[in-house]
Amino acid sequence: MRRAIFVLTFLILAAGAAKAAGSPRALVAVFSRADENYNVGFIEEGNTRVVAGMIAERTGADLFEIRAASPYPRNYKECTEAAQKELSANARPALAEDKDISGYDTIFLGYPIWWGELPMAVYTFLEAHDFKGKTVVPFATHEGSGMGRTEGSLRRALPGAKILKGLAIRGATAQNSRDQARKSVTSWLSGLGF
């Protein structure tokens, strides 16, 4: 028993030392919206946030929610209209808070597909940081558009980053079929070597 405690203590200390010595660190940065969503009605936790939690749990990554300083309308139709106006204006809405990403090597970046694109608040987050040399792993929730144009948009927005193949999950699956969503996340992460 004493030997088992010694070994466990050693492993915990070694893991802490490796992290302190600069071992690769990962962050799940996610923009998600609860309230009324297409195909799922009013929800407490956004579809993309559900998937982000699965990724963080599987990888041990830290989790950060990208939130606009001014919340989007709770009504689905009104939210889509606001998102379309922001997209047309190429807006960069202010964020409620930011996260220092300098200590992370890998950023899992999650967002819903809005009009085939990243929500403009995600661009605000991306443009506030230097992604040069980082690995960006996109994932999105949608209701029929897959990843939309976002993988190409990320390559243009983050020319110094390595962009890996993204995962697209239907919002209704993330919200209502979590076991199926978790299997998709696990398979995708395994295929990428995580």
C-alpha positions in Angstrom: 0.0 0.0 0.0 2.8 2.4 0.9 4.5 1.6 -2.4 1.3 2.4 -4.3 1.0 5.7 -2.5 4.7 6.5 -3.3 4.2 5.7 -7.0 1.0 7.7 -7.2 2.7 10.7 -5.5 5.7 10.4 -7.9 3.4 10.3 -11.0 1.4 13.4 -9.8 4.6 15.3 -9.1 6.1 14.2 -12.5 3.0 15.3 -14.3 3.1 18.7 -12.6 6.8 19.1 -13.4 6.2 18.2 -17.1 3.4 20.8 -17.3 5.6 23.4 -15.6 8.5 22.6 -17.9 6.5 23.6 -21.0 4.9 20.4 -22.1 2.2 21.0 -24.8 -1.0 22.6 -23.4 -4.4 22.7 -25.1 -7.3 25.1 -24.8 -10.9 24.7 -25.9 -12.1 28.2 -26.9 -15.8 28.1 -27.7 -18.4 30.5 -28.8 -21.9 29.1 -28.2 -25.4 30.4 -27.6 -28.1 29.0 -25.5 -31.7 30.4 -25.6 -33.8 29.6 -28.6 -32.0 27.5 -31.2 -33.1 26.0 -34.5 -34.5 22.4 -34.2 -34.0 22.2 -30.4 -36.1 25.1 -29.0 -35.1 26.9 -25.9 -32.0 25.4 -24.3 -29.9 26.1 -21.2 -26.5 25.1 -22.7 -25.6 25.9 -26.3 -25.1 23.1 -28.7 -21.4 24.0 -29.4 -20.7 24.3 -25.7 -22.0 20.7 -25.2 -19.4 19.5 -27.8 -16.7 21.7 -26.2 -17.3 20.0 -22.9 -16.8 16.6 -24.5 -13.5 17.7 -26.1 -12.2 19.3 -22.9 -13.1 16.1 -20.9 -11.5 13.8 -23.5 -8.2 15.8 -24.0 -7.8 17.4 -20.5 -7.7 20.8 -22.2 -8.7 24.1 -20.4 -12.0 25.5 -21.4 -12.8 29.2 -22.3 -16.1 30.6 -23.5 -15.9 33.4 -26.0 -18.9 35.7 -25.2 -20.0 38.9 -26.8 -20.2 41.9 -24.4 -23.7 42.5 -25.6 -25.7 39.3 -25.6 -27.4 38.2 -28.8 -31.2 38.2 -28.8 -32.8 35.2 -27.1 -35.3 34.7 -30.0 -33.8 32.6 -32.8 -35.1 34.6 -35.7 -33.9 37.9 -34.2 -30.5 36.4 -33.4 -30.1 35.2 -37.0 -31.0 38.8 -38.2 -28.4 40.3 -35.9 -25.8 37.8 -37.0 -26.5 38.6 -40.7 -26.1 42.3 -40.1 -22.8 41.7 -38.3 -21.6 39.5 -41.2 -22.6 42.1 -43.8 -20.9 44.9 -41.9 -17.8 42.7 -41.2 -18.3 43.7 -37.6 -16.1 42.9 -34.6 -18.3 42.9 -31.6 -16.6 43.5 -28.2 -16.1 40.5 -26.0 -17.2 40.2 -22.4 -13.6 39.0 -21.5 -10.5 37.6 -23.1 -8.1 34.7 -22.5 -4.3 34.8 -22.7 -3.5 32.0 -25.2 0.3 32.4 -25.3 0.9 29.3 -23.1 -1.1 27.0 -25.3 0.2 25.0 -28.3 -3.2 23.6 -29.4 -6.4 25.6 -29.6 -9.6 23.7 -30.2 -11.9 26.4 -31.6 -15.6 25.8 -31.5 -18.5 27.8 -33.0 -22.0 27.5 -34.5 -22.2 28.0 -38.3 -23.9 31.4 -38.8 -24.7 32.1 -42.5 -22.0 29.7 -43.6 -19.4 31.5 -41.5 -17.8 32.0 -38.1 -19.8 34.2 -35.8 -18.2 37.7 -35.9 -17.4 37.5 -32.2 -15.0 34.6 -33.0 -13.1 36.9 -35.4 -12.8 39.4 -32.5 -11.2 36.7 -30.4 -8.9 35.5 -33.3 -7.7 38.9 -34.2 -6.8 39.7 -30.6 -4.1 37.0 -30.5 -1.0 35.7 -32.2 -1.7 32.2 -33.5 1.7 31.8 -35.3 3.1 28.3 -34.7 -0.1 27.1 -33.0 -2.3 24.2 -34.0 -5.9 25.2 -34.4 -8.5 22.4 -34.4 -12.0 23.7 -35.5 -15.3 22.2 -34.6 -18.8 23.4 -35.3 -22.4 22.8 -34.8 -24.9 23.3 -37.6 -28.2 22.1 -39.0 -27.2 21.2 -42.5 -24.3 23.3 -43.6 -21.4 21.2 -42.2 -18.4 23.4 -41.6 -19.7 26.0 -44.1 -16.8 28.2 -45.4 -15.1 28.3 -42.0 -12.0 26.1 -42.6 -11.0 28.3 -45.5 -11.8 31.4 -43.5 -9.6 30.2 -40.6 -6.7 29.6 -43.0 -7.0 33.1 -44.3 -7.4 34.7 -40.8 -4.6 32.6 -39.2 -1.8 32.3 -41.9 0.9 31.3 -39.4 -1.2 28.5 -37.7 -1.6 24.9 -38.6 -5.3 24.2 -39.2 -6.4 20.6 -38.7 -9.5 18.9 -40.1 -12.6 20.1 -38.4 -15.6 18.3 -36.9 -19.1 19.3 -37.8 -22.0 18.0 -35.6 -25.6 18.8 -36.0 -26.8 21.0 -33.1 -29.8 18.7 -32.5 -27.4 15.7 -32.2 -25.3 17.6 -29.7 -28.3 18.6 -27.7 -30.5 15.5 -27.9 -28.3 12.5 -28.8 -25.2 13.1 -26.6 -24.0 9.5 -26.8 -23.9 9.7 -30.6 -22.2 13.1 -30.4 -19.6 11.8 -27.9 -18.8 8.9 -30.3 -18.3 11.3 -33.1 -16.0 13.5 -30.9 -14.0 10.5 -29.8 -13.6 9.1 -33.3 -12.5 12.5 -34.7 -10.0 13.2 -31.9 -8.5 9.7 -32.2 -8.1 10.2 -36.0 -6.2 13.4 -35.3 -4.0 11.7 -32.7 -5.6 13.2 -29.5 
